Amino acid sequence: MTDNSESLKAQTRLASIVIIVTMLGWMAVSFLGGKMGLPVRYAFLADLAAMAAFLWALIVLFRVWRQRQQGE
């Protein structure tokens, strides 16, 4: 395998891990915030952080997809 192929696999793996950790963290913050009675502004902060992480992962996966399309 080429170095580029390994790099694309590593980027895909990293984006997948970010998606999973973000989803679990987002659910945990939402659950714990409700149980602890935290102000709503913290929920919005968690939502914005999760959206930023999802957007980053989407951009990385799109770039990987484009590079694989160009490599064929």
C-alpha positions in Angstrom: 0.0 0.0 0.0 1.1 3.5 -0.7 1.7 6.2 1.9 -1.2 8.2 0.6 -3.5 5.2 1.1 -2.3 4.8 4.7 -2.8 8.5 5.3 -6.3 8.4 4.0 -7.1 5.4 6.2 -5.7 7.2 9.2 -7.7 10.4 8.5 -10.9 8.3 8.1 -10.2 6.5 11.4 -9.6 9.8 13.2 -12.8 11.3 11.9 -14.7 8.2 12.9 -13.3 8.4 16.4 -14.2 12.1 16.6 -17.8 11.4 15.6 -18.2 8.6 18.1 -16.6 10.5 21.0 -18.5 13.6 20.2 -21.8 11.8 20.1 -21.2 10.1 23.4 -19.9 13.2 25.0 -22.8 15.3 23.7 -25.3 12.8 25.1 -23.5 12.6 28.5 -23.4 16.4 28.8 -27.1 16.7 27.9 -28.0 14.0 30.4 -25.9 15.2 33.2 -26.7 18.9 32.6 -30.4 18.1 33.0 -29.9 16.0 36.1 -27.6 18.7 37.7 -29.9 21.6 36.7 -27.2 23.5 34.8 -28.3 26.7 33.0 -29.5 26.3 29.4 -26.5 28.3 28.1 -24.2 25.4 28.9 -26.4 23.1 26.8 -26.1 25.6 23.9 -22.3 25.6 24.5 -22.2 21.8 24.3 -24.4 21.9 21.2 -22.1 24.4 19.5 -19.0 22.3 20.4 -20.6 19.1 19.1 -21.6 20.9 15.8 -18.1 22.1 15.4 -16.7 18.6 15.9 -19.2 17.1 13.5 -18.5 19.8 10.9 -14.7 19.1 11.2 -15.3 15.4 10.8 -17.5 16.0 7.8 -14.9 18.2 6.1 -12.2 15.6 6.7 -14.3 12.8 5.3 -15.3 14.9 2.3 -11.6 15.6 1.6 -10.7 11.9 1.9 -13.6 11.0 -0.4 -12.4 13.6 -3.0 -8.8 12.3 -2.8 -9.9 8.7 -3.3 -12.0 9.8 -6.3 -9.1 11.6 -7.9 -6.8 8.6 -7.2 -8.9 6.2 -9.3 
